[in-house]
Amino acid sequence: MSQPTATTAVIIVDHGSRREASNEMLLEAAKAFRASSGYAIVEPAHMEIAQPDIAAAYDRCASQGATRIVVFPYFLSPGKHWKHDIPALVGAAAERHPHTEWLVTAPFGLHPQMQQIIADRIQACLAVATGAAAGGCDVCGDGHDCRLSSAGHA
């Protein structure tokens, strides 16, 4: 595995949302990745709707001295945004920084650790819903969304 270098930056990009809590989650994900990854330059970006957008994140990476920018789509599946939209937006942003090179990685997809994440989410929600655990998780907060519903009573 390649080791992070001072000139390699990472942009973690999601779709962007009108819901501020969703946008904040990406900021937290980027912050946590920066703290754990060894990459000195990690920037969040939203593909659309919210700021910072991909162009702003790319500019920030270049202004911090990055010459290689790796864009990670914070998406589950490889769809149109991964195949076309994100590369087009990154390419347009890169034109202002001819000294840089870039690539867009695969999204989460069928990464082997996804099965463990799915199992963890199910177990945590069931524990709260059945009263076996108090609280919630990093998404639900207080856990009020983790409750069992009867058929026809969602």
Backbone bond lengths (Angstrom), bond angles and torsions (degrees), N, CA, C in turn:
res aa  C-N    CA-C-N  psi(-1)  N-CA   C-N-CA  omega(-1)  CA-C   N-CA-C  phi
1 M - - - 1.458 - - 1.521 109.00 -
2 S 1.300 116.30 137.13 1.453 122.48 179.06 1.523 110.69 -68.60
3 Q 1.302 115.89 138.29 1.458 121.19 178.19 1.523 109.99 -87.29
4 P 1.338 116.63 145.07 1.469 119.63 177.04 1.526 110.99 -60.06
5 T 1.301 116.45 144.53 1.457 121.07 174.92 1.521 108.84 -122.43
6 A 1.317 114.64 164.20 1.463 119.69 -178.76 1.523 111.76 -64.49
7 T 1.338 117.42 -22.81 1.455 119.52 -177.30 1.527 113.25 -98.44
8 T 1.321 117.56 0.21 1.463 121.11 177.44 1.519 108.78 -100.41
9 A 1.312 115.68 128.09 1.461 121.75 178.17 1.518 108.98 -117.21
10 V 1.325 115.06 159.31 1.458 121.69 178.40 1.530 108.41 -124.44
11 I 1.318 115.12 133.22 1.466 121.21 170.73 1.520 106.46 -113.39
12 I 1.314 116.42 124.66 1.459 121.79 175.12 1.516 106.40 -102.18
13 V 1.332 115.92 116.89 1.466 120.53 -172.22 1.530 111.16 -119.22
14 D 1.322 114.97 131.01 1.464 120.43 172.49 1.529 108.60 -113.74
15 H 1.305 116.30 -174.91 1.462 120.43 -178.02 1.521 111.75 -68.98
16 G 1.328 116.63 -42.91 1.459 122.16 -171.14 1.513 108.36 99.30
17 S 1.314 116.20 146.38 1.460 120.73 -173.20 1.518 110.74 -143.21
18 R 1.313 115.09 156.71 1.468 119.78 170.73 1.529 109.59 -78.62
19 R 1.303 116.42 -15.96 1.471 122.50 179.26 1.534 109.24 -86.78
20 E 1.309 116.51 111.13 1.466 121.73 -174.09 1.530 112.59 -59.43
21 A 1.326 117.72 -36.09 1.467 120.08 179.88 1.529 111.12 -61.04
22 S 1.321 117.35 -35.43 1.470 120.87 177.38 1.522 110.50 -67.06
23 N 1.316 117.53 -42.12 1.459 120.98 178.72 1.521 111.16 -65.87
24 E 1.317 116.71 -38.13 1.465 120.94 178.15 1.525 111.31 -63.54
25 M 1.328 116.44 -34.22 1.458 120.00 -179.90 1.526 110.68 -60.96
26 L 1.333 117.91 -38.36 1.456 120.24 177.69 1.526 110.44 -65.00
27 L 1.328 117.52 -40.35 1.462 120.33 178.42 1.521 110.34 -59.94
28 E 1.330 116.33 -41.70 1.465 120.92 178.01 1.525 111.31 -66.60
29 A 1.333 117.39 -39.52 1.467 120.92 178.54 1.532 110.40 -62.66
30 A 1.321 117.15 -43.45 1.463 120.77 178.95 1.525 110.92 -65.04
31 K 1.302 116.61 -41.94 1.470 121.37 179.01 1.534 110.39 -62.00
32 A 1.316 117.22 -44.75 1.467 121.44 -179.95 1.530 110.56 -65.89
33 F 1.339 117.17 -40.76 1.466 119.71 178.73 1.525 110.22 -64.75
34 R 1.316 117.47 -42.42 1.469 121.29 178.46 1.527 110.06 -57.79
35 A 1.323 116.82 -43.22 1.461 121.24 -177.57 1.528 112.93 -68.90
36 S 1.334 117.01 -29.48 1.462 119.48 -173.98 1.522 115.10 -104.87
37 S 1.324 118.15 -11.70 1.465 120.22 -168.06 1.526 116.06 -94.10
38 G 1.290 118.08 -27.34 1.460 119.98 -172.40 1.524 113.10 93.47
39 Y 1.341 117.43 -9.49 1.463 119.92 175.35 1.526 108.43 -80.84
40 A 1.323 115.74 127.03 1.467 119.88 -179.33 1.522 111.54 -76.10
41 I 1.331 116.94 -28.46 1.464 121.12 -176.97 1.529 108.46 -115.30
42 V 1.320 115.86 108.87 1.466 122.71 176.67 1.520 106.60 -135.52
43 E 1.308 116.04 122.81 1.460 120.73 -177.66 1.528 110.57 -125.09
44 P 1.324 117.23 139.89 1.463 120.82 173.18 1.524 109.74 -84.81
45 A 1.331 115.95 153.97 1.466 120.52 175.05 1.520 108.96 -153.82
46 H 1.315 114.63 148.79 1.457 121.65 174.60 1.523 107.28 -110.78
47 M 1.329 115.69 136.35 1.455 120.38 -178.70 1.528 111.21 -64.05
48 E 1.321 116.14 -38.37 1.464 120.72 179.22 1.523 109.53 -156.94
49 I 1.289 117.40 174.28 1.461 127.57 174.71 1.524 113.78 74.80
50 A 1.340 118.54 -47.04 1.467 121.50 -173.03 1.530 110.85 -120.69
51 Q 1.301 114.80 166.60 1.465 122.83 176.51 1.523 109.21 -112.02
52 P 1.312 118.53 150.76 1.458 127.91 2.60 1.523 111.14 -75.41
53 D 1.322 115.65 146.13 1.449 119.84 176.41 1.532 109.34 -91.52
54 I 1.318 116.51 -179.92 1.465 121.05 -176.45 1.529 111.12 -62.37
55 A 1.314 117.70 -40.77 1.472 120.36 -179.91 1.529 111.23 -62.03
56 A 1.323 116.84 -43.48 1.473 119.83 179.66 1.528 110.90 -65.15
57 A 1.320 117.17 -41.35 1.465 120.50 179.33 1.534 110.48 -65.49
58 Y 1.314 117.12 -41.68 1.458 121.01 178.46 1.529 109.99 -62.15
59 D 1.315 116.22 -45.02 1.471 120.55 177.30 1.526 111.05 -57.63
60 R 1.327 116.99 -43.99 1.465 120.70 -179.99 1.527 111.08 -63.65
61 C 1.321 117.10 -40.06 1.464 120.19 178.06 1.532 110.49 -62.59
62 A 1.317 116.36 -48.61 1.464 120.50 -179.32 1.528 111.41 -63.03
63 S 1.322 117.10 -38.66 1.468 119.53 -179.38 1.524 112.38 -68.53
64 Q 1.327 116.62 -19.02 1.466 121.19 176.83 1.531 111.92 -92.26
65 G 1.332 116.25 5.91 1.459 120.84 175.20 1.517 115.82 97.61
66 A 1.316 118.17 7.08 1.466 120.01 -179.98 1.526 110.32 -70.34
67 T 1.319 115.43 136.50 1.460 120.95 173.74 1.528 111.12 -113.93
68 R 1.317 117.04 -15.83 1.470 122.36 174.59 1.531 107.20 -124.77
69 I 1.321 116.31 125.91 1.460 120.56 -177.20 1.524 108.87 -122.81
70 V 1.318 114.48 119.60 1.456 122.23 -179.44 1.523 107.84 -103.97
71 V 1.318 116.30 123.30 1.460 121.60 -177.41 1.527 108.65 -105.41
72 F 1.330 115.50 121.11 1.462 120.83 177.97 1.526 109.14 -105.00
73 P 1.338 118.08 115.95 1.467 120.94 176.61 1.533 109.72 -75.33
74 Y 1.311 116.03 115.36 1.464 122.52 179.54 1.530 107.42 -80.35
75 F 1.345 114.70 63.23 1.456 124.22 -176.40 1.529 108.07 -128.77
76 L 1.316 116.78 152.02 1.451 120.09 177.73 1.522 112.72 -75.90
77 S 1.313 117.61 -44.70 1.465 120.93 -171.34 1.516 112.01 -122.03
78 P 1.342 116.23 153.21 1.459 120.07 177.82 1.522 110.91 -82.29
79 G 1.305 116.34 98.04 1.460 121.74 -179.33 1.511 111.26 -117.69
80 K 1.313 114.96 -158.38 1.464 123.08 -176.94 1.537 112.22 -58.48
81 H 1.320 116.55 -41.94 1.469 118.51 -179.13 1.529 110.33 -61.41
82 W 1.340 117.21 -42.27 1.462 121.23 -179.60 1.526 111.44 -69.73
83 K 1.310 115.87 -43.24 1.465 120.87 -173.84 1.529 112.55 -75.45
84 H 1.334 117.85 -37.40 1.464 120.28 -172.25 1.532 114.32 -122.42
85 D 1.325 116.87 -54.83 1.468 120.64 -169.45 1.528 112.97 -65.67
86 I 1.313 116.77 -50.89 1.469 118.76 -177.86 1.526 111.25 -63.89
87 P 1.349 119.68 -48.31 1.477 117.55 176.95 1.535 113.40 -57.51
88 A 1.327 117.47 -37.03 1.473 119.73 178.76 1.527 110.81 -65.73
89 L 1.316 117.42 -42.92 1.468 120.79 179.60 1.524 111.32 -67.52
90 V 1.325 117.13 -40.44 1.466 120.16 178.08 1.526 110.09 -66.56
91 G 1.322 116.69 -43.10 1.461 120.20 178.57 1.518 112.62 -58.87
92 A 1.322 116.20 -41.88 1.469 120.30 178.16 1.528 110.72 -64.86
93 A 1.330 116.97 -41.50 1.467 120.45 178.89 1.525 110.98 -65.91
94 A 1.319 117.26 -37.12 1.463 122.05 -177.84 1.534 112.34 -67.52
95 E 1.313 117.66 -25.48 1.463 120.48 -179.53 1.524 112.12 -58.24
96 R 1.319 117.21 -29.06 1.478 121.19 179.36 1.531 111.61 -78.88
97 H 1.338 116.21 -7.56 1.466 121.11 -176.04 1.524 109.38 -133.39
98 P 1.344 117.46 73.43 1.462 120.62 -174.05 1.534 114.26 -64.07
99 H 1.306 117.45 -13.86 1.471 121.03 179.05 1.540 112.26 -84.48
100 T 1.326 116.91 4.23 1.467 120.05 -177.27 1.522 111.72 -110.61
101 E 1.336 114.20 158.39 1.454 122.11 169.50 1.511 107.15 -126.53
102 W 1.330 117.24 157.87 1.459 119.61 -174.76 1.515 111.16 -149.48
103 L 1.325 114.38 161.90 1.449 121.08 171.59 1.518 109.00 -152.26
104 V 1.319 115.26 155.86 1.464 122.09 176.32 1.517 106.40 -111.11
105 T 1.325 117.05 123.60 1.464 121.61 -178.87 1.528 110.64 -79.94
106 A 1.302 115.41 173.65 1.458 121.41 171.32 1.527 108.87 -69.31
107 P 1.329 117.76 151.36 1.468 120.46 173.53 1.534 109.40 -76.90
108 F 1.321 117.44 -173.33 1.464 121.47 -179.08 1.523 112.20 -53.64
109 G 1.314 117.14 -49.61 1.459 121.32 177.23 1.512 113.40 53.86
110 L 1.318 115.82 -133.68 1.461 121.85 -177.71 1.528 111.82 -100.99
111 H 1.316 116.61 33.76 1.459 120.45 178.35 1.527 109.06 -51.76
112 P 1.318 118.51 136.83 1.466 121.00 -175.83 1.537 115.07 -54.82
113 Q 1.306 117.95 -30.10 1.460 119.49 -178.81 1.521 113.23 -78.14
114 M 1.331 118.24 -8.68 1.465 120.90 178.10 1.527 111.15 -62.32
115 Q 1.336 117.60 -35.43 1.458 119.60 179.48 1.527 110.97 -61.87
116 Q 1.319 117.01 -38.76 1.463 120.34 178.43 1.525 110.71 -68.58
117 I 1.314 116.93 -38.20 1.462 120.55 177.99 1.530 109.98 -63.81
118 I 1.333 117.33 -43.53 1.459 120.79 177.90 1.524 110.07 -60.11
119 A 1.322 116.84 -46.87 1.470 120.71 179.84 1.527 111.29 -62.37
120 D 1.328 117.34 -41.07 1.472 121.33 178.94 1.525 111.32 -62.24
121 R 1.329 117.14 -44.05 1.469 120.66 179.79 1.523 110.94 -63.44
122 I 1.321 116.93 -43.54 1.461 120.67 179.54 1.517 110.33 -62.26
123 Q 1.322 117.60 -48.65 1.465 121.28 -178.29 1.526 111.57 -62.42
124 A 1.318 117.72 -43.52 1.469 120.66 -178.63 1.524 110.97 -64.16
125 C 1.320 117.20 -44.53 1.464 120.61 -178.54 1.528 110.60 -67.14
126 L 1.327 116.80 -42.53 1.470 119.76 177.80 1.532 111.31 -62.96
127 A 1.324 116.55 -38.51 1.466 119.61 179.93 1.521 111.05 -62.52
128 V 1.324 117.03 -41.67 1.464 120.43 178.83 1.535 109.78 -71.12
129 A 1.320 116.83 -44.86 1.469 121.18 -176.63 1.517 112.59 -63.50
130 T 1.318 117.69 -32.98 1.471 121.02 -178.42 1.521 112.52 -93.84
131 G 1.321 117.04 -0.34 1.463 120.42 178.86 1.510 113.94 83.14
132 A 1.331 118.34 6.52 1.458 121.32 179.73 1.529 111.79 -75.67
133 A 1.325 116.80 -17.45 1.464 121.00 178.96 1.522 108.66 -144.36
134 A 1.316 114.96 145.77 1.462 120.23 176.58 1.528 108.91 -93.71
135 G 1.305 115.57 163.93 1.453 120.50 175.50 1.500 112.10 88.45
136 G 1.320 115.42 -151.62 1.448 121.47 -177.74 1.506 109.45 -150.61
137 C 1.308 115.89 -141.02 1.454 120.54 179.41 1.525 109.47 -137.57
138 D 1.315 115.55 -172.09 1.461 120.69 -179.29 1.521 112.94 -67.26
139 V 1.320 118.54 -15.98 1.460 121.76 178.43 1.520 110.50 -98.48
140 C 1.322 116.21 -51.22 1.470 121.30 -173.87 1.527 113.49 -78.56
141 G 1.293 117.12 -20.42 1.457 118.98 -176.40 1.508 110.89 71.47
142 D 1.312 117.33 -106.48 1.462 121.21 -175.35 1.526 113.76 -77.85
143 G 1.302 118.54 -2.84 1.449 122.01 176.79 1.508 115.51 83.85
144 H 1.343 118.55 5.29 1.461 119.35 -177.35 1.524 112.91 -63.49
145 D 1.349 117.51 -18.55 1.460 119.75 177.81 1.525 112.35 -83.95
146 C 1.318 117.14 -11.91 1.466 121.46 -179.71 1.523 109.07 -92.02
147 R 1.329 115.63 90.81 1.462 120.30 177.96 1.516 108.34 -146.59
148 L 1.308 115.18 146.46 1.454 120.02 177.24 1.506 109.14 -82.10
149 S 1.317 116.36 137.18 1.470 121.75 178.76 1.515 108.62 -117.14
150 S 1.314 115.79 148.42 1.463 120.72 175.54 1.513 109.18 -80.98
151 A 1.319 116.39 156.30 1.457 120.92 178.01 1.517 110.30 -53.42
152 G 1.327 116.90 130.09 1.455 121.44 179.43 1.519 113.77 82.68
153 H 1.331 117.94 0.56 1.471 121.63 -179.35 1.519 109.87 -129.54
154 A 1.292 117.36 64.09 1.452 121.48 -177.92 1.505 111.79 -73.43
